[in-house]
Amino acid sequence: KIAINLNIDENELHQNGFTPAKNSRELSAVIESIFIELYSSIDCTCKVIKAIYGYVRGLPDSTRKMFDKMQSNEISFEKFPNELKKIFQEALWYKELLYLRDELTHASTGSCHKEGTLVKYIHYGIRIQNEPLICYDIFHKIRELIHSINIFLGAIFRYLNTTLEKAPIEIICGIF
């Protein structure tokens, strides 16, 4: 619905010579919140890892630092699983998502434009090699990131599930 409404902005532009681009801004805000939410899922996963492996010397609280240390072999692996380290090292999409999250958190909203059947996303506040960020098929980019992040999360939690004991655990839930 929101992407289709870009036609309204385009019609206003053709009829009036200008448009307030309300629909473009609305779609851009939704797209940007998707990137931030994707990062949030990674952040929560790192919090789980820190809660489980907090005893490992040098394991940082920060998601950014955890990825940096994992990808540069700065974690003591005597007590930290190599399987998890490998999963982090294979997350080649992380730096791009981190950059987008950082910039979107501190910058203004970008804009969207239809080009044929594709939706192009532009953000002049985000610079890549001194050029504004332009994604010619933003929905493809989102699907690509979602797929990569799902693989990452699945691998992390599949490994963590293997570390659970196969015995029932009694947990008191509330006091009545």
Residue pairs with C-beta under 8 A, 6 or more apart in sequence:
2 23
2 26
2 27
2 30
3 27
3 112
3 114
3 119
3 139
5 23
5 26
5 27
6 23
6 24
6 27
6 112
6 113
6 114
6 119
7 114
8 22
8 23
9 19
9 21
9 22
9 23
9 24
10 19
10 114
12 18
12 19
12 20
13 19
21 111
24 111
24 112
24 113
25 109
25 111
27 112
27 119
28 109
28 110
28 111
28 112
28 121
28 123
29 109
31 110
31 112
31 121
31 138
31 142
32 104
32 109
32 110
34 142
35 97
35 100
35 101
35 104
35 142
35 145
36 101
36 104
36 105
38 97
38 145
38 146
38 149
39 97
39 98
39 100
39 101
41 149
41 153
42 63
42 94
42 97
42 149
42 152
42 153
43 63
45 152
45 153
45 156
45 157
46 63
46 66
46 67
48 160
49 59
49 66
49 84
49 156
50 59
50 60
50 61
50 66
52 160
52 163
53 59
53 79
53 80
53 81
53 84
55 79
56 75
56 76
56 79
56 80
57 76
58 69
58 74
58 75
58 76
59 66
59 69
59 75
59 80
60 66
60 69
64 98
66 88
67 88
67 91
67 94
67 98
68 74
69 75
70 84
70 85
70 88
70 89
71 88
71 89
71 94
73 85
75 85
77 85
81 159
81 163
83 159
84 156
84 159
87 152
87 155
87 156
87 159
90 152
91 148
91 152
93 144
93 145
93 148
93 149
97 145
97 149
99 126
100 126
103 123
103 125
103 126
104 123
104 126
107 123
107 125
107 126
108 125
110 121
110 122
110 123
110 124
110 125
110 126
110 133
111 121
111 122
111 123
112 119
112 120
112 121
112 122
112 138
113 119
113 120
113 122
114 120
115 136
118 136
118 137
118 139
119 137
119 138
119 139
120 134
120 135
120 136
120 137
120 138
121 133
121 134
121 135
121 138
121 141
122 132
122 133
122 134
122 135
123 132
123 133
124 132
125 132
126 132
126 133
127 133
135 141
